[in-house]
């Protein structure tokens, strides 16, 4: 039993295991790249793929390859990776401590000659070396006829901190995973949001804080009506008015509301021939990008197509090479949406019932279309805004982990450790040195040290 | 492209083509004179490349950091900037351009093929974090490219130990150290790129990490370079092994930037209109 534990510990301490695990994790991530992942598709797209390639998808699903980043294999590899990390680092602390605190006095010149850099300086002594090295911020330890100097003595501990800071990422990642709440909400202008979420994911632990706000204003900005370059959403909250937008979420405590989409929110009224109001609704239609959307009122289906700027919608700008003209001509992949700025709004509406078209026409604000003895009036228009809502704890641990990793990496590779040793023998000063990471580049630094000692009077 | 930008960029790409040919000629025929002149031409091409970027800036009002074309334009500029830095600092490393200049040519060429239309920055990429994210990505890209260039020099020098032409390159330990230094620099800046991307992603998409293909592949690239550092420090991989590894590892960076399109059809990093966010 003892032998088995010793073997396992030896395996977990092994740097070869670290390397194998990094290769395995990279291979798994590569699989995630070439095999379509469920999370990256809409449920409809995924179902469509599953229907078309049933056997293949079933096979991939069986091995967890369509959700490879959360598959037992990946989680197992991560688990081993962190275990290996902790065991390696903990096992290294005692030897590192000894190395960092030891004053490694040289005993004979033969040991100096074995070091990467070595020079013999005639007629110079310990005091000369001390003043030069002290000026270069070396810690200097002299004895009668030999010395030891070290710069950035505790730098090797940076390696431990670097690797252990991955644990902050792990802990932060686990906490965010178990407390993660994701939802969506569509709120129209002047509508108050008070917690009606379309929940995408409930937290496994903990609750979602309550919040309420009213959308006061939505103002998209387009580059000459073509490219959406900004979006301003004004919220009325308990803390006062907040101006948010794309890249500027509304954050309240650990809750964040990310703006993901906007659309138009028209008020339609259906009246009878006598002018009596039969029905009215403020709708949230997704028609800004040229899509057709439908809604139902009083058992009728209304197919809508929206013109944000009806007056100039059909005008062309052939031969114009200005930026806005070229933007309009550019393909959809270049972030173009058709005439987004609402300057002359109009709806083209087709009214249907049981497949039969009962009426159709173009409506501008306060205009109407007659159908089946009734009329539908386009009374008013405003926007709706869609939020992606997120909440989790432990995010600060993740960010701290990232920060520590970066800071320690910089410190470790800039302030790496240098050791210089010297012995007086035969009236000459024998000096040798070595650096941790860049021994050949250290040769210039060492040559400079030797030169300065040589020049001392 | 803006008219002036178009002129500068096309002259630049033409010059990079000539410089690449000169570098290859100088290495194949071991002609030191040509090698030196290629270095001067790199400086000229760099000035024109910078002028192209400035012309685009004047036309759209922001630095080229968003689309595939802009990434190619900016990314290749940083690689050439690193090359120039190495050329000015280490005269014996004049051959580093044999790897980096053809690489920049390919980057810029790839960008030009990806519809370099003039569009202002869309709302989704208008963020302070974008500049930090892209700036550090370029630094990492440039450093990794130079490390790969040094790897090529190392292998060439090793293959022809008796030729006088290669004797003028730095000695092996120095080349090895420099290669490692650029890998380390790339590794640190790559880490900043990933971290700043995560912070930005939280504000833009609501999640700091989505296992998006670009995110995942940048992590894989970081891990590969982390592995290279481990192999050197703990298992003594130096010299030839290290040179081969850094030449291979640059493929990870290339896939992250340009190859993802060939593997996947969906990525949060394909910035389109609002509906794509």
Interface residues (C-beta under 8 A of the other chain):
Chain A: X15 X18 X19 X22 X23 X25 X26 X29 X30 X32 X33 X34 X36 X37 X39 X40 X41 X69 X176 X182 X223 X227 X228 X229 X230 X231 X245 X246 X247 X248 X249 X256 X258 X260 X261 X262 X289 X323 X326 X327 X329 X330 X331 X332 X333 X334 X335 X336 X337 X388 X389 X390 X395 X398 X399 X402 X403 X405 X406 X409 X410 X413 X437 X438 X439 X440 X441 X443
Chain B: X59 X60 X67 X115 X117 X118 X119 X120 X121 X122 X123 X124 X126 X127 X129 X171 X173 X174 X176 X177 X178 X180 X181 X184 X187 X188 X191 X192 X194 X195 X198 X199 X200 X202 X203 X204 X205 X206 X207 X208 X210 X211 X212 X213 X216 X217 X219 X220 X223 X224 X226 X227 X230 X231 X233 X234 X235 X260 X263 X264 X266 X267 X270 X271 X272 X273 X274 X275 X277
